[in-house]
């Protein structure tokens, strides 16, 4: 249920807004970003978010953890990472967030820790 809510939040800006099939199709039409797109778009957006908010890598990860409600244990599951990226308005699509998570963790099912980040 948490993942469905995250997908919905990435599709609409206003909770009263309806999700049309066209919106849904547009959001999920693109395939996983290519290596060059990942480098030029995804990593750049994360770095811009960090720069804009004057965050070091460690403080940025701590901010993501806090946004996902992880105050003590500093690691993020994939749904928590999605929630944190959306809450911090990094500006990535659901597919880009998934790709980032998969590229930063040893496997897509392991929680992300500061070392991965």
C-alpha positions in Angstrom: 0.0 0.0 0.0 2.9 2.4 0.8 4.4 1.8 -2.7 1.0 2.6 -4.3 0.8 5.9 -2.4 4.3 6.8 -3.5 3.4 6.1 -7.1 0.2 8.2 -6.8 2.2 11.1 -5.3 4.6 11.1 -8.2 1.7 11.3 -10.7 -0.3 14.1 -9.1 0.6 17.3 -7.3 -2.8 17.9 -5.8 -4.6 15.1 -3.8 -7.9 16.0 -5.4 -6.5 15.7 -8.9 -7.6 12.5 -10.8 -5.1 10.2 -12.4 -6.0 9.8 -16.0 -4.8 6.8 -18.1 -2.8 9.3 -20.2 -1.0 10.6 -17.0 -0.3 7.0 -15.9 0.9 5.9 -19.3 3.2 9.0 -19.7 4.7 8.4 -16.2 5.5 4.8 -16.9 6.2 4.8 -20.7 9.9 5.5 -20.3 12.2 2.6 -19.7 15.0 2.5 -17.3 17.4 5.4 -17.9 20.4 4.7 -20.0 23.9 5.0 -18.5 24.5 8.4 -20.0 21.0 9.7 -18.9 21.7 8.3 -15.4 25.0 10.3 -15.3 23.7 13.5 -16.8 20.2 13.7 -15.4 19.8 11.6 -12.3 23.1 12.2 -10.6 23.0 15.9 -11.6 19.6 16.4 -10.0 20.8 14.8 -6.8 23.9 17.0 -6.7 21.8 20.1 -7.5 19.4 19.3 -4.6 22.4 18.8 -2.3 24.1 22.1 -3.5 20.8 24.1 -3.2 20.3 22.9 0.3 24.0 23.2 1.3 24.2 19.5 2.2 27.3 17.3 2.4 26.8 13.7 1.3 26.5 12.5 4.9 24.0 15.2 5.9 22.0 14.6 2.7 21.6 10.9 3.6 20.7 11.8 7.2 18.0 14.2 5.8 16.6 11.4 3.6 16.5 9.0 6.6 14.7 11.6 8.7 12.2 12.2 5.9 11.4 8.5 5.9 11.0 8.4 9.7 14.4 6.6 10.2 15.8 8.6 13.1 17.9 5.9 14.8 18.6 3.3 12.2 20.3 5.1 9.3 19.3 2.8 6.4 16.5 3.0 3.8 14.5 0.3 2.1 13.4 0.9 -1.5 9.9 2.2 -0.5 11.5 4.4 2.2 14.0 5.8 -0.3 11.1 6.7 -2.7 9.2 8.4 0.2 12.3 10.4 1.2 13.2 11.5 -2.4 9.6 12.6 -3.0 9.4 14.4 0.4 12.7 16.2 -0.3 11.6 17.3 -3.7 14.7 16.0 -5.5 12.8 16.1 -8.8 13.3 12.5 -9.9 10.6 10.2 -11.5 9.7 6.9 -9.9 11.8 5.1 -12.5 14.8 7.3 -11.9 14.5 6.8 -8.1 14.4 3.0 -8.7 17.4 3.1 -11.0 19.3 5.2 -8.5 18.5 2.8 -5.6 19.5 -0.2 -7.7 22.8 1.4 -8.7 23.7 2.4 -5.2 22.9 -0.8 -3.3 24.6 -4.2 -3.6 21.3 -5.7 -4.6 17.9 -4.2 -5.1 16.5 -5.8 -1.9 19.1 -4.7 0.5 18.5 -1.5 2.5 20.6 1.5 1.5 23.1 2.7 4.1 25.5 5.7 4.2 28.3 3.7 2.7 26.1 2.9 -0.4 25.1 6.6 -0.7 
